[in-house]
Amino acid sequence: MERKIKLLLADDHLMVRKGLRFFLETQQDIEIIGEAANGIEAVRLAKELTPDIILMDLIMPEMDGIEATKELKKSLPHIKIIILTSFSDQDHVLPAIRAGAEGYQLKDIDPDELIYTIREANRGNRHLHPLATNQLMSHMTEKSEEEERKLSLLTPRERDVLGEITLGKSNKEIAAALYITEKTVKTHVSSVLSKLNFHDRTQAALYATKQNWFEDQS
């Protein structure tokens, strides 16, 4: 027989924990090994009981679900954490995903969907509520638009210079590649740093590379 998924419940509402336990214990492949009423208790019990998965509420006394998730991902990174909450806005979704949660579901979720989320998390797969996914996509779109705005601040020649900087070239090498003087290169570099609000060319190069601004460069 396949080993059961060991589950820890973390929610400050007793009735919520009772309801979850009542339903989840009907599943042959899931075993509830403990309950926590706050984040501190969740961290302590996780270290004692080593569950496979924690169903984690976000708003709890003493330590909330975000902080508990961060703490657990540092000390017990193999434990999968599924956020189960009533909040679906960016202020809750994004911090939870950044903290390392493998799943994000709302408390009005269909029971079968919750079971699916638990099993997927146990396999190492993320599964998010559609509203949480929408928030992530919206955030990525906003971020993309912001990066495009930053890039648009640069003139074509400044972009050329920045592209050469990302290749690790010196001012002399950039000047030779673009057929301009070193003095002109220095002027463009200063302008790029000023417009993008960076202190040095290394920061600018790392940022441009991270944003894939020059990914087609050979």
C-alpha positions in Angstrom: 0.0 0.0 0.0 1.3 3.5 -0.9 2.4 5.6 2.0 -0.2 8.1 3.2 0.4 11.8 2.8 1.1 13.2 6.3 -0.8 16.5 6.7 -0.6 19.3 9.3 -3.5 21.8 9.6 -2.7 25.3 10.6 -5.7 27.6 11.2 -6.7 29.7 14.2 -10.3 28.8 13.8 -11.2 25.5 15.6 -14.3 24.9 13.5 -12.3 25.3 10.3 -9.8 22.7 11.5 -12.5 20.4 12.6 -14.3 20.7 9.2 -11.0 20.1 7.3 -10.1 17.1 9.4 -13.6 15.6 9.1 -13.4 15.8 5.3 -9.7 15.0 4.7 -9.9 11.9 6.9 -12.3 10.3 4.4 -9.4 10.1 2.0 -7.5 6.9 2.1 -4.2 8.4 1.1 -4.2 11.3 3.6 -3.4 11.2 7.3 -3.9 14.2 9.6 -0.9 14.2 12.0 -1.5 17.4 13.9 -3.2 20.8 14.2 -1.8 24.3 14.9 -3.7 27.4 16.0 -1.0 29.9 14.9 2.2 30.2 12.9 4.5 29.6 15.8 2.7 26.4 16.7 2.8 25.4 13.0 6.6 25.8 12.9 7.1 23.9 16.1 4.8 21.0 15.2 6.3 20.8 11.7 9.7 20.3 13.2 8.4 17.7 15.6 6.1 15.8 13.3 7.7 16.4 9.9 4.6 16.4 7.8 4.7 16.1 4.0 2.2 19.0 3.6 0.9 21.9 5.7 -2.5 23.5 5.0 -1.7 27.0 6.1 -4.1 29.9 6.9 -2.7 33.4 6.2 -4.2 35.5 9.1 -3.3 33.9 12.4 -2.2 35.3 15.8 1.4 35.4 17.0 2.9 34.6 13.6 0.9 34.8 10.3 1.0 32.2 7.5 3.5 34.2 5.4 6.1 34.4 8.2 5.5 30.8 9.1 6.0 29.7 5.5 9.3 31.7 5.2 10.5 30.1 8.5 9.6 26.6 7.4 11.2 27.0 3.9 14.5 28.0 5.6 14.5 25.1 8.1 12.5 22.4 6.4 12.4 23.2 2.7 11.2 19.7 1.8 7.8 20.3 3.4 5.2 21.5 0.9 2.9 24.3 2.0 -0.5 25.1 0.6 -2.1 28.4 1.6 -5.8 28.0 2.4 -7.3 31.4 2.9 -10.2 33.8 2.2 -8.0 36.4 0.5 -7.2 36.5 -3.2 -5.7 40.0 -3.7 -2.1 40.7 -4.8 -1.1 41.8 -1.2 -1.7 38.3 0.0 -1.1 36.1 -3.1 2.3 37.5 -4.1 4.0 37.4 -0.7 2.7 33.8 -0.2 4.2 32.6 -3.5 7.4 34.5 -2.8 7.6 32.9 0.6 7.7 29.5 -1.2 4.1 28.2 -1.0 3.5 25.3 -3.4 -0.3 25.9 -3.5 -2.8 28.8 -3.0 -6.5 28.0 -2.6 -9.5 29.8 -1.2 -11.6 28.4 1.6 -14.7 28.2 -0.6 -12.8 25.7 -2.8 -14.6 22.6 -4.1 -13.5 19.7 -1.8 -12.3 17.6 -4.7 -10.2 20.5 -5.9 -8.5 20.8 -2.5 -7.7 17.1 -2.6 -6.3 17.5 -6.1 -4.1 20.4 -4.8 -2.8 18.3 -1.9 -1.9 15.4 -4.2 -0.3 17.7 -6.8 1.8 19.4 -4.1 2.9 16.0 -2.8 4.2 15.3 -6.3 6.1 18.5 -6.3 3.6 20.4 -8.5 2.2 23.9 -7.9 -1.6 24.3 -8.1 -3.2 27.7 -7.6 -6.8 29.0 -7.4 -7.7 30.8 -10.7 -8.0 34.1 -8.9 -4.5 33.7 -7.5 -3.2 32.8 -10.9 -4.9 36.0 -12.3 -3.1 38.1 -9.7 0.2 36.6 -10.6 -0.4 37.2 -14.3 -1.5 40.7 -13.6 1.6 41.4 -11.6 3.8 40.0 -14.3 2.1 42.2 -16.9 2.5 45.3 -14.8 6.1 44.5 -14.2 6.7 43.9 -17.9 5.1 47.3 -18.8 7.4 49.0 -16.2 10.5 47.4 -17.7 9.4 48.5 -21.2 8.9 52.0 -19.9 12.5 52.0 -18.5 14.0 50.7 -21.7 12.1 53.4 -23.6 13.9 56.1 -21.6 17.1 55.2 -23.5 18.0 56.5 -26.9 18.9 54.0 -29.6 22.6 54.7 -29.1 22.4 54.4 -25.3 20.7 51.0 -25.8 23.6 50.0 -28.1 26.1 51.0 -25.4 24.2 49.2 -22.7 24.1 46.1 -24.9 27.9 46.2 -25.2 28.2 46.7 -21.5 26.2 43.5 -20.9 28.9 41.7 -23.0 31.5 42.8 -20.5 33.3 45.2 -22.8 35.4 48.2 -21.7 34.8 51.7 -22.9 37.6 51.3 -25.3 36.2 48.1 -26.8 32.7 49.7 -26.9 34.1 52.7 -28.8 35.8 50.4 -31.3 32.6 48.3 -31.8 30.3 51.3 -32.3 32.8 53.5 -34.1 32.6 56.3 -31.6 35.1 58.0 -29.3 35.8 56.8 -25.7 34.6 60.2 -24.5 31.3 59.7 -26.2 31.0 56.2 -24.7 31.6 57.7 -21.2 28.8 60.3 -21.8 26.4 57.6 -22.9 27.3 55.3 -19.9 26.7 58.2 -17.5 23.3 58.9 -19.2 22.3 55.3 -19.0 23.1 55.0 -15.3 21.3 58.3 -14.6 18.1 57.3 -16.5 18.0 53.8 -15.0 19.0 55.0 -11.5 22.0 52.7 -11.1 25.3 53.5 -9.3 27.6 51.6 -11.7 27.8 49.8 -15.0 27.8 46.3 -13.3 24.4 47.0 -11.8 23.1 48.2 -15.2 24.5 45.1 -17.0 23.0 42.7 -14.5 19.6 44.4 -14.6 19.5 44.4 -18.4 20.6 40.8 -18.6 17.9 39.8 -16.0 15.3 41.5 -18.1 16.5 39.8 -21.3 16.7 43.2 -23.0 19.5 41.9 -25.3 18.7 38.2 -25.4 19.1 38.1 -29.2 22.7 39.4 -29.0 25.4 37.0 -30.2 
